[in-house]
Amino acid sequence: MTQHLADALTSDSGLPTTTGTRPGWWREAVIYQVYPRSFADSNGDGMGDLEGIRSRLPYLKELGVDAVWLSPFYASPQADAGYDVADYRAIDPMFGTLHDADAVIREAHELGLRIIVDLVPNHCSDQHEWFKQALREGPGSPLRERFHFRTGRGESGELPPNDWESIFGGPAWTRVADGEWYLHLFAPEQPDFNWEHPAVQDEFRSILRFWLDLGADGFRIDVAHGLVKAPGLPDLGHDEQLKLLGNQVLPFFDQDGVHEIYRSWRTVLDEYAGDRIGVAEAWTPTAERTALYLRPDELHQAFNFHYLNTGWDADALRSAIDDSLDAMRPVGAPTTWVLSNHDVVRHVTRYGGGAQGLARARAAALLMLALPGSAYVYQGEELGLPEVVDLPDEVRQDPSFFKENGQDGLRDGCRVPIPWSGDEAPYGFGTGGSWLPQPAEWAALSVEAQTGDPASTLELYRAALRIRRERAELGAGDAVEWLEAPEGVLAFRRGDFVCTVNTTGEPVRLPAPGTLLLASTEPADPDTLPADTAVWWQG
């Protein structure tokens, strides 16, 4: 049974409106993504939960991050791991109650951490009360206007209204018993809202206020680029399979009408003290299109997927960094940097896997944390976790895995619960196993195993985040000063700080630009940069 705020909280929650005094905290923040299913299980049911998150907040404080982004924990049938929301003001019992959400926010604030909650405005669950009522009332129901219901094509309406495909494979339309079709860009259990309807807009402004009143410091906005569809819902006109993480120009993504929605949301955010923020998950064709979401009267940040998709190559990385900074500068927004999240293959594996992939991932972390702007860390990347690529079919839960012609279904591989301690699974995740099986080799990658080991990836992240906090030039500003460097090497200065990165597979001679502060692989000779290594220097 779900609970609402009036039942769960007293009238005086005591929550602070802000956790700090410095304006614009988000411009340089390091934000840690928690995937609640896979972070910590407090009750032994094999599934992570809010109480588990609360119990591990001191770990995140010690790690050195500034804020925590929580993936969805709302009431949901879990057709898409909670991104199918049945009630935006209630907690799914598998994660706890609103008391638990309140406790997470309160304790985070006491520790000086901010909380960003995930918001899913493009679509809801087919178990959302609006959608269930729309089905009950049939054609002509006013509730159907809040979604995209259409008659089909063909002699008897037996064909979908247009040729759009679902991101998860197959048609983006499902026919209901009375003959009408509804639009779902994702799973059939996730009907898209019609954002031209004023009731939808009013409802989400109310949802924003609900969580802001509870103390949330901001929102990560799922599929922020998808809310508005092109007038008339025109055919796509080609057979290319849509990509969840692509940058195609499409009639249902990155339409100009989304910006008026975010202007209205910014008005709501600005009503609250403490620099409450909006972060767009916006897959756009170019960095310049992404920047449009960040104009001064819209959102605060957007994920830099152009950077995430860049390979381990010095020239490509330099271009991505320059393009990202150049695109954000005209709108006065900070650039964000991200290497992994719950939708992509973990970067240890993307960079080649094994020892080489880990070396590159460690170097990539130091590069990311040396750049101006805000950085995102996905849970477990500080442990050097690889993608789990050998999950048996019977344990997979990613809906894209089950759809004909869908994506590869590998999102389960980056969602395996993280290891905390011990020699056997579930490695301190909980007492009742884990909803996805953990590899045997993860015992050596647990928080317990890595703590205190100066060569570990965890201690590398802790050291890097400590230095970043101590040095004002890191994170600040909107530019880097590139230095001359051999082919395959990046070198840039920020004040009296220098970062050098060797993306080649061989050591490179490069005179030390100063005193060594931190290295992803310790150089034997200060004038030789090891293969696949990043080094921070006091210039």
C-alpha positions as CSV (number, residue, x, y, z in Angstrom):
1,M,0.0,0.0,0.0
2,T,1.4,3.4,-1.0
3,Q,1.4,6.5,1.2
4,H,1.0,10.1,0.3
5,L,2.6,13.1,2.0
6,A,-0.4,13.9,4.2
7,D,-0.3,10.4,5.7
8,A,3.5,10.1,5.9
9,L,4.7,13.4,7.3
10,T,3.9,15.8,10.0
11,S,3.1,19.4,9.0
12,D,6.5,20.5,10.4
13,S,9.1,18.3,8.6
14,G,12.0,20.5,9.7
15,L,13.7,20.1,6.3
16,P,16.2,22.8,5.4
17,T,15.5,24.7,2.2
18,T,19.2,24.6,1.3
19,T,22.3,22.7,2.4
20,G,24.8,25.4,1.7
21,T,25.4,29.1,1.2
22,R,27.4,29.3,-2.0
23,P,25.2,30.2,-4.9
24,G,25.4,28.1,-8.0
25,W,26.7,25.0,-6.2
26,W,25.7,22.9,-9.2
27,R,28.1,24.7,-11.5
28,E,31.1,22.7,-10.2
29,A,29.3,19.8,-8.3
30,V,30.3,16.2,-8.5
31,I,27.0,14.3,-8.5
32,Y,26.7,10.6,-7.7
33,Q,24.0,8.5,-9.4
34,V,22.4,5.9,-7.2
35,Y,20.4,3.2,-8.9
36,P,18.1,2.3,-5.9
37,R,17.6,-1.4,-6.9
38,S,21.3,-2.0,-6.9
39,F,22.8,0.2,-4.2
40,A,22.0,-1.4,-0.8
41,D,19.3,-3.7,0.5
42,S,18.2,-3.1,4.1
43,N,15.5,-5.8,4.4
44,G,17.1,-8.9,2.7
45,D,14.6,-9.2,-0.1
46,G,17.4,-9.0,-2.7
47,M,16.3,-5.5,-3.9
48,G,17.9,-2.2,-2.9
49,D,15.8,0.3,-1.1
50,L,15.6,3.8,0.4
51,E,16.7,2.6,3.9
52,G,19.7,1.0,2.3
53,I,20.6,4.2,0.6
54,R,20.2,6.2,3.8
55,S,22.5,3.8,5.6
56,R,25.2,4.3,3.0
57,L,25.1,8.1,2.8
58,P,28.2,8.4,5.1
59,Y,30.1,6.4,2.4
60,L,29.1,9.0,-0.2
61,K,30.1,11.8,2.1
62,E,33.5,10.2,2.6
63,L,33.9,9.6,-1.1
64,G,33.7,13.4,-1.5
65,V,30.7,14.0,-3.8
66,D,28.4,17.0,-3.5
67,A,25.0,15.6,-4.4
68,V,23.2,12.3,-5.0
69,W,20.9,11.7,-7.9
70,L,18.3,8.9,-7.2
71,S,16.9,7.0,-10.1
72,P,13.1,6.4,-9.8
73,F,11.6,5.0,-6.6
74,Y,8.0,5.9,-7.4
75,A,5.0,3.5,-7.2
76,S,5.3,1.5,-10.4
77,P,4.5,-2.0,-11.8
78,Q,8.3,-2.0,-12.7
79,A,7.8,-2.8,-16.4
80,D,10.8,-0.6,-17.1
81,A,12.6,-0.6,-13.7
82,G,10.5,2.2,-12.3
83,Y,10.5,4.4,-15.4
84,D,6.9,3.5,-15.8
85,V,5.4,5.6,-13.0
86,A,1.9,4.8,-11.7
87,D,1.9,7.5,-9.0
88,Y,4.4,10.4,-8.9
89,R,3.7,11.3,-5.3
90,A,4.1,7.8,-3.8
91,I,6.9,5.4,-3.1
92,D,6.8,1.9,-4.4
93,P,6.6,-0.5,-1.5
94,M,9.7,-2.4,-2.8
95,F,11.7,0.7,-2.0
96,G,9.9,1.8,1.2
97,T,7.6,4.7,2.2
98,L,7.6,8.4,2.1
99,H,8.9,8.3,5.6
100,D,12.0,6.6,4.2
101,A,12.3,9.2,1.4
102,D,12.0,12.0,4.0
103,A,14.7,10.3,6.0
104,V,17.1,10.1,3.1
105,I,16.6,13.8,2.2
106,R,17.0,14.8,5.9
107,E,20.1,12.8,6.6
108,A,21.7,13.8,3.3
109,H,21.2,17.4,4.2
110,E,22.7,16.9,7.6
111,L,25.8,15.4,5.9
112,G,26.0,18.4,3.5
113,L,24.8,16.3,0.6
114,R,22.0,17.4,-1.8
115,I,19.4,15.1,-3.3
116,I,18.3,15.2,-6.9
117,V,15.2,13.0,-7.7
118,D,14.5,11.5,-11.1
119,L,11.3,12.8,-12.8
120,V,9.7,10.9,-15.8
121,P,7.5,13.4,-17.6
122,N,7.4,11.9,-21.2
123,H,5.4,8.9,-20.2
124,C,3.8,7.2,-17.3
125,S,2.6,3.6,-16.5
126,D,-0.4,2.1,-18.1
127,Q,-1.5,1.7,-14.4
128,H,-1.5,5.4,-13.9
129,E,-5.1,6.4,-12.8
130,W,-5.5,8.8,-15.8
131,F,-4.7,6.1,-18.3
132,K,-6.8,3.5,-16.6
133,Q,-9.8,5.9,-16.6
134,A,-9.2,6.8,-20.2
135,L,-9.4,3.1,-21.2
136,R,-12.6,2.6,-19.1
137,E,-14.3,5.7,-20.6
138,G,-13.5,4.7,-24.2
139,P,-13.3,6.9,-27.4
140,G,-14.2,10.5,-26.8
141,S,-13.1,10.5,-23.2
142,P,-11.5,13.8,-22.1
143,L,-8.9,11.7,-20.4
144,R,-7.7,10.3,-23.7
145,E,-6.8,13.9,-24.7
146,R,-4.0,13.8,-22.1
147,F,-2.3,11.0,-24.1
148,H,-1.9,10.4,-27.8
149,F,-4.9,8.3,-28.8
150,R,-5.6,8.0,-32.5
151,T,-7.7,5.9,-34.9
152,G,-5.6,3.6,-37.1
153,R,-4.9,3.5,-40.8
154,G,-6.2,0.9,-43.2
155,E,-9.7,0.0,-44.2
156,S,-10.8,-0.8,-40.6
157,G,-8.1,1.0,-38.6
158,E,-6.1,-2.1,-38.3
159,L,-2.8,-0.4,-39.0
160,P,-0.9,2.0,-36.6
161,P,-1.6,5.7,-37.1
162,N,2.0,6.3,-38.4
163,D,5.3,4.5,-38.9
164,W,7.0,5.4,-35.6
165,E,8.9,2.7,-33.8
166,S,9.3,2.1,-30.1
167,I,12.8,2.7,-28.8
168,F,12.6,-0.9,-27.4
169,G,11.6,-2.3,-30.8
170,G,8.4,-2.8,-32.7
171,P,5.6,-0.2,-33.4
172,A,5.3,2.8,-31.1
173,W,1.6,2.2,-31.1
174,T,-0.7,-0.3,-29.3
175,R,-4.3,-0.9,-30.2
176,V,-6.8,-1.2,-27.3
177,A,-10.0,-3.2,-27.3
178,D,-12.2,-0.4,-28.6
179,G,-10.1,-0.1,-31.7
180,E,-8.1,3.1,-31.0
181,W,-4.3,3.2,-30.7
182,Y,-2.1,5.0,-28.2
183,L,1.4,6.2,-28.6
184,H,4.3,4.8,-26.5
185,L,7.9,5.7,-27.6
186,F,9.1,3.1,-25.1
187,A,7.3,-0.1,-23.8
188,P,3.6,-0.6,-24.4
189,E,3.2,-0.2,-20.6
190,Q,4.5,3.4,-20.9
191,P,1.9,5.6,-22.7
192,D,3.3,9.0,-23.7
193,F,1.6,12.1,-22.3
194,N,0.2,14.8,-24.6
195,W,2.1,17.8,-23.4
196,E,-0.1,20.2,-25.4
197,H,-2.9,19.5,-22.9
198,P,-3.0,22.0,-20.0
199,A,-3.9,19.4,-17.4
200,V,-0.6,17.6,-18.1
201,Q,1.3,20.8,-17.6
202,D,-0.5,21.7,-14.5
203,E,-0.1,18.2,-13.0
204,F,3.7,18.2,-13.4
205,R,4.1,21.7,-11.9
206,S,2.2,20.3,-8.9
207,I,4.5,17.3,-8.8
208,L,7.6,19.5,-8.9
209,R,6.2,21.5,-5.9
210,F,5.4,18.2,-4.0
211,W,9.1,17.1,-4.1
212,L,10.5,20.6,-3.6
213,D,8.3,20.9,-0.5
214,L,9.7,17.6,0.7
215,G,13.2,19.1,0.4
216,A,14.5,17.8,-3.0
217,D,17.3,19.9,-4.3
218,G,16.5,19.3,-8.0
219,F,15.3,17.0,-10.7
220,R,17.0,14.8,-13.3
221,I,14.5,14.9,-16.2
222,D,14.1,11.7,-18.0
223,V,13.8,11.9,-21.8
224,A,13.7,15.7,-21.5
225,H,13.9,16.0,-25.3
226,G,10.8,13.9,-25.9
227,L,7.8,15.7,-24.4
228,V,6.6,17.5,-27.6
229,K,5.9,15.8,-30.8
230,A,5.8,17.4,-34.3
231,P,2.4,18.6,-35.3
232,G,0.3,16.0,-37.1
233,L,2.6,13.2,-35.9
234,P,4.2,12.8,-39.4
235,D,5.6,9.6,-40.6
236,L,9.3,9.0,-40.0
237,G,9.7,7.8,-43.6
238,H,12.6,5.3,-43.2
239,D,13.3,1.9,-41.7
240,E,16.3,2.7,-39.5
241,Q,15.8,1.3,-36.0
242,L,15.6,4.0,-33.4
243,K,18.3,4.2,-30.8
244,L,17.8,4.9,-27.2
245,L,21.1,6.7,-27.0
246,G,21.3,8.1,-30.5
247,N,21.4,11.6,-32.0
248,Q,19.0,11.2,-34.9
249,V,16.8,14.1,-36.1
250,L,13.3,12.8,-35.3
251,P,9.7,14.2,-35.2
252,F,9.2,13.2,-31.6
253,F,12.5,14.3,-30.1
254,D,14.1,17.7,-29.5
255,Q,11.1,19.7,-30.8
256,D,11.3,23.4,-30.1
257,G,8.1,23.3,-28.1
258,V,9.8,21.7,-25.1
259,H,11.5,24.9,-24.2
260,E,8.3,26.7,-23.2
261,I,7.7,23.8,-20.8
262,Y,11.0,24.2,-19.1
263,R,10.6,28.0,-18.9
264,S,7.5,27.3,-16.8
265,W,9.4,24.8,-14.7
266,R,12.2,27.2,-14.1
267,T,9.7,29.6,-12.6
268,V,8.7,26.9,-10.1
269,L,12.3,26.1,-9.2
270,D,13.1,29.8,-8.7
271,E,10.2,30.0,-6.2
272,Y,12.3,28.0,-3.7
273,A,15.4,29.0,-1.8
274,G,18.6,27.0,-2.0
275,D,19.4,26.8,-5.7
276,R,17.0,24.0,-6.8
277,I,18.0,22.8,-10.2
278,G,16.7,20.9,-13.3
279,V,19.0,18.6,-15.2
280,A,18.0,17.5,-18.7
281,E,18.6,14.0,-20.1
282,A,18.4,15.4,-23.7
283,W,19.8,13.4,-26.5
284,T,20.2,15.9,-29.3
285,P,21.9,16.0,-32.7
286,T,24.6,18.5,-31.6
287,A,26.0,20.1,-28.5
288,E,24.5,23.4,-29.7
289,R,21.0,21.9,-29.6
290,T,21.7,20.7,-26.1
291,A,22.7,24.2,-25.0
292,L,19.2,25.5,-25.9
293,Y,17.9,23.6,-22.9
294,L,20.2,25.7,-20.7
295,R,19.4,29.2,-21.6
296,P,19.1,31.4,-18.4
297,D,15.4,31.0,-18.1
298,E,15.3,27.2,-18.6
299,L,17.2,24.4,-17.0
300,H,20.6,24.4,-15.2
301,Q,22.4,21.4,-16.6
302,A,22.2,18.8,-19.3
303,F,24.1,15.5,-19.6
304,N,27.0,15.6,-22.0
305,F,26.3,12.5,-24.1
306,H,28.5,13.7,-26.9
307,Y,31.4,13.4,-24.4
308,L,30.2,10.0,-23.1
309,N,30.2,8.6,-26.6
310,T,33.7,9.8,-27.4
311,G,36.3,7.0,-27.7
312,W,39.7,6.7,-26.0
313,D,41.5,8.9,-28.5
314,A,43.3,12.2,-27.7
315,D,42.2,14.1,-30.8
316,A,38.5,13.0,-30.4
317,L,38.5,13.8,-26.7
318,R,40.1,17.3,-27.3
319,S,37.4,18.1,-29.9
320,A,34.6,16.9,-27.7
321,I,35.9,19.0,-24.8
322,D,36.3,22.1,-27.0
323,D,32.9,21.6,-28.6
324,S,31.2,21.1,-25.3
325,L,32.7,24.2,-23.7
326,D,32.1,26.3,-26.7
327,A,28.5,25.3,-26.9
328,M,27.7,26.0,-23.2
329,R,29.6,29.3,-23.1
330,P,27.0,31.5,-25.0
331,V,24.2,30.4,-22.6
332,G,26.3,30.8,-19.5
333,A,25.7,27.2,-18.5
334,P,28.3,24.8,-17.0
335,T,29.5,21.9,-19.1
336,T,28.8,18.4,-17.6
337,W,31.0,15.4,-17.9
338,V,29.9,11.8,-17.6
339,L,31.4,8.4,-18.4
340,S,28.8,5.9,-17.4
341,N,25.1,5.7,-16.3
342,H,22.3,3.1,-15.9
343,D,21.7,3.0,-19.7
344,V,25.1,2.4,-21.1
345,V,27.9,-0.2,-21.0
346,R,30.2,0.7,-18.1
347,H,33.3,2.5,-19.4
348,V,35.8,0.0,-18.1
349,T,34.3,-2.4,-20.6
350,R,33.8,0.2,-23.3
351,Y,37.5,1.1,-23.1
352,G,38.5,-2.5,-23.8
353,G,37.9,-4.4,-20.6
354,G,40.4,-6.2,-18.4
355,A,43.6,-4.4,-17.3
356,Q,43.6,-2.1,-20.3
357,G,40.0,-1.1,-19.8
358,L,40.6,-0.4,-16.1
359,A,43.7,1.7,-16.8
360,R,41.9,3.8,-19.4
361,A,38.9,4.2,-17.1
362,R,41.1,5.4,-14.2
363,A,42.8,7.9,-16.5
364,A,39.4,9.0,-17.9
365,A,38.2,9.7,-14.4
366,L,41.1,12.0,-13.7
367,L,40.6,13.8,-17.0
368,M,36.9,14.2,-16.3
369,L,37.4,15.6,-12.8
370,A,40.0,18.1,-14.1
371,L,37.7,19.7,-16.5
372,P,35.6,22.9,-15.8
373,G,32.0,22.3,-14.9
374,S,30.1,19.5,-13.2
375,A,30.9,15.8,-13.2
376,Y,28.6,12.8,-12.8
377,V,29.8,9.5,-11.2
378,Y,27.7,6.4,-11.7
379,Q,27.5,4.0,-8.7
380,G,30.3,1.5,-8.8
381,E,32.6,3.3,-11.2
382,E,34.6,4.5,-8.3
383,L,35.2,0.7,-7.7
384,G,36.3,0.1,-11.3
385,L,33.4,-2.2,-11.9
386,P,33.2,-3.7,-15.4
387,E,30.0,-4.5,-17.3
388,V,28.6,-7.9,-16.5
389,V,28.3,-9.3,-20.0
390,D,27.4,-12.9,-19.2
391,L,24.1,-12.6,-17.4
392,P,21.9,-15.6,-18.2
393,D,18.8,-14.8,-20.2
394,E,16.4,-16.0,-17.4
395,V,17.6,-13.2,-15.0
396,R,17.4,-10.3,-17.5
397,Q,14.8,-7.7,-16.8
398,D,15.6,-4.9,-19.3
399,P,12.4,-4.6,-21.5
400,S,14.6,-3.9,-24.5
401,F,15.9,-7.5,-24.2
402,F,12.5,-8.9,-24.8
403,K,11.4,-6.8,-27.8
404,E,11.7,-8.1,-31.3
405,N,14.3,-6.0,-33.2
406,G,14.9,-4.1,-30.0
407,Q,18.2,-2.9,-28.4
408,D,20.8,-5.4,-27.3
409,G,19.4,-5.6,-23.8
410,L,22.7,-4.9,-22.1
411,R,21.4,-2.4,-19.7
412,D,21.0,-5.1,-17.1
413,G,24.8,-5.5,-17.2
414,C,25.5,-2.1,-15.8
415,R,22.8,-2.5,-13.1
416,V,24.1,-5.4,-11.2
417,P,24.2,-4.6,-7.5
418,I,27.5,-3.2,-6.3
419,P,29.8,-5.0,-3.8
420,W,30.4,-3.6,-0.4
421,S,32.2,-6.3,1.7
422,G,32.9,-10.0,2.2
423,D,34.3,-12.8,0.0
424,E,31.0,-14.2,-1.3
425,A,27.9,-12.7,-3.1
426,P,26.0,-10.6,-2.4
427,Y,29.1,-8.9,-0.9
428,G,27.3,-6.9,1.7
429,F,24.6,-5.7,-0.6
430,G,22.1,-7.3,1.7
431,T,21.3,-10.6,3.5
432,G,19.0,-12.1,0.9
433,G,21.0,-12.3,-2.3
434,S,20.7,-9.8,-5.2
435,W,18.1,-9.4,-7.9
436,L,20.9,-9.8,-10.5
437,P,23.8,-12.2,-9.9
438,Q,27.2,-10.7,-9.1
439,P,30.4,-12.1,-10.5
440,A,32.7,-14.0,-8.2
441,E,35.7,-11.7,-9.0
442,W,33.8,-8.8,-7.5
443,A,35.0,-9.8,-4.0
444,A,38.3,-8.1,-4.9
445,L,36.5,-4.9,-6.0
446,S,34.3,-4.3,-2.9
447,V,34.4,-1.2,-0.9
448,E,35.9,-3.1,2.0
449,A,38.6,-4.7,-0.2
450,Q,39.7,-1.4,-1.8
451,T,39.5,0.9,1.3
452,G,43.0,1.7,2.5
453,D,44.8,0.3,-0.6
454,P,46.5,3.3,-2.2
455,A,46.6,1.5,-5.6
456,S,42.9,0.9,-5.6
457,T,40.4,2.7,-7.9
458,L,38.3,3.7,-4.9
459,E,41.2,5.4,-3.2
460,L,42.1,7.1,-6.5
461,Y,38.6,8.6,-6.7
462,R,38.7,9.6,-3.0
463,A,42.1,11.4,-3.6
464,A,40.9,13.0,-6.8
465,L,37.7,14.4,-5.2
466,R,39.6,15.6,-2.2
467,I,42.1,17.5,-4.4
468,R,39.3,18.9,-6.5
469,R,37.6,20.3,-3.4
470,E,40.9,21.8,-2.2
471,R,41.8,23.5,-5.5
472,A,39.6,26.4,-6.5
473,E,40.6,26.2,-10.2
474,L,39.3,22.7,-10.6
475,G,35.6,22.7,-11.7
476,A,35.5,26.5,-12.0
477,G,35.5,28.5,-15.2
478,D,34.6,27.5,-18.8
479,A,37.9,27.0,-20.6
480,V,41.1,25.1,-20.6
481,E,44.6,26.2,-21.8
482,W,45.9,23.5,-24.1
483,L,49.6,22.8,-24.0
484,E,51.9,21.3,-26.7
485,A,52.1,17.6,-26.4
486,P,53.1,14.5,-28.4
487,E,50.6,12.8,-30.6
488,G,48.1,10.8,-28.6
489,V,48.6,12.9,-25.5
490,L,46.4,15.6,-24.0
491,A,47.9,18.4,-21.8
492,F,46.2,21.4,-20.4
493,R,46.6,24.0,-17.7
494,R,44.1,25.5,-15.3
495,G,45.8,28.1,-13.2
496,D,48.8,26.5,-11.7
497,F,47.4,23.0,-12.2
498,V,48.3,20.8,-15.2
499,C,46.7,17.6,-16.4
500,T,48.4,15.3,-18.8
501,V,46.8,12.2,-20.4
502,N,48.4,9.5,-22.5
503,T,45.7,7.7,-24.6
504,T,48.3,5.6,-26.4
505,G,49.3,2.1,-25.5
506,E,52.9,3.0,-25.1
507,P,54.9,5.2,-22.6
508,V,55.5,8.7,-23.9
509,R,58.4,11.0,-23.1
510,L,57.0,14.3,-21.7
511,P,59.0,16.6,-19.4
512,A,57.3,16.8,-16.1
513,P,55.4,20.2,-16.0
514,G,55.6,20.4,-12.2
515,T,55.3,18.4,-9.0
516,L,53.2,15.3,-9.2
517,L,49.9,15.5,-7.3
518,L,48.1,12.3,-8.4
519,A,48.4,9.7,-11.1
520,S,46.1,7.0,-12.4
521,T,49.2,4.9,-12.9
522,E,52.3,5.9,-10.9
523,P,55.1,6.9,-13.4
524,A,58.5,5.3,-12.7
525,D,60.1,8.3,-14.3
526,P,58.6,11.8,-13.9
527,D,59.5,12.6,-17.5
528,T,57.8,9.6,-18.9
529,L,54.0,9.3,-19.0
530,P,52.9,5.7,-18.8
531,A,50.5,4.1,-21.3
532,D,46.8,4.9,-20.8
533,T,47.5,7.2,-17.8
534,A,46.5,10.6,-16.6
535,V,48.6,12.6,-14.2
536,W,47.8,15.8,-12.2
537,W,50.6,18.2,-11.6
538,Q,51.2,21.3,-9.5
539,G,52.5,23.6,-12.2
